[in-house]
Amino acid sequence: MLKGPAVGTTVDDEVVKAVLALQPWVQSRPEPERFGAALKALLEAEACRRGAPDPVTGALHLSALIQGALLKPEYDLSVHAHSGWTVGAVIADVKEMIHVNQEAGFAVGDRFLRSVASSLAGAFPGAPVVRVHTDCFATLLVPSSGLELAPAHLAQAAEALGRGTDAFRATEGAPRAPVEFTVSALRLTVRDPSHWQVLGPLLWAEIERAHVIARRGLASGIQEREIRLEGRVPAATTTPRG
């Protein structure tokens, strides 16, 4: 018999196998712990998709943006279907984060990433901060934030990250070496989207693109992007029957 949940609860062996198969890393755990660890990971992943903070950094998980409903309340069909939907993003990536981990260990590295996310959240109150990949975060200046992206926001983010790094170093004693960030900004306008669900994946892709362009020194300041999806339903030329 496969080791499943606690006494008093019955789960079919096939269900246990399916849960374990979704989290193969639990095979490194003692057998009695595997099912619980796998189930906990699945619950945490679903909670993150629904908007719970990433357990490591406190930022929103990427799945909240590309699979969840983070942007649903930010899209007003009556307005944006005609004028286009616009969002700003201030993007910050830790350069050579590997050196922080090598110097101080992964636990301190994780706490440093949490301080980065906190610094961005403090610099832009009301704007969600999303962890777009391991060492990179994007602050989303969505309509409900009341913030409209401006060139000064890049300096604002850089200053907040500098202060946050200094405060972290004073508390943790690390990292001793200077830490640099790639800070970039994107303004994305999507015209005629078919529905709000397409916005998250598009925004993520454009954030990654803008970050790479800035990291390679190919652009500075605010990068402007407009995407036309032609997703609007055409007006009927005749009155439908039935």
C-alpha angles and dihedrals in degrees: 000000000000116000107251138160130333126296113288096036124090124203124177115250091238091056091050090050091049093050092048091048090057090057106036092168090076089075086084089063126083108274097249090057099048102085094046092048092048093047092048091052091051091049091049091049092052091046090053091049088054092052107274113144120265104263092227104046107015090234122118115276119247090244090066088062103040101030106018135066099262093124098036095095090044094065119077108187093198090060110024098045087070106029100033129250114268129191133171126216130194107200126200126183126183109235114227095354086171089076091058090052092046093051101041107014133252096283091059089042090056091050089050090054088051089054090051091054091046091050091054093046090051092049093053110032114200094020116112117238115215127194098226095180139348100296101010131089134185125204107210116215093202122175094263091056090069088223124123116200114255133173090251090065092075092059090042091056094045092051092049091050091050092051091046092051092050091050092048092050091050090054102037102029089231154134092036094182119074115270120217130196135205103225118188139158136219133191110196125189119188115194123201100356113184092227140340094266092076093058099074099055091043092051092048092050092049093046090054091047093049091048094052092047091052094044090054091050093244095126141016134190120021115348111213121212130176123187123190113201099174087215097143116120108242117243113260114256092200134029108263117235126229 
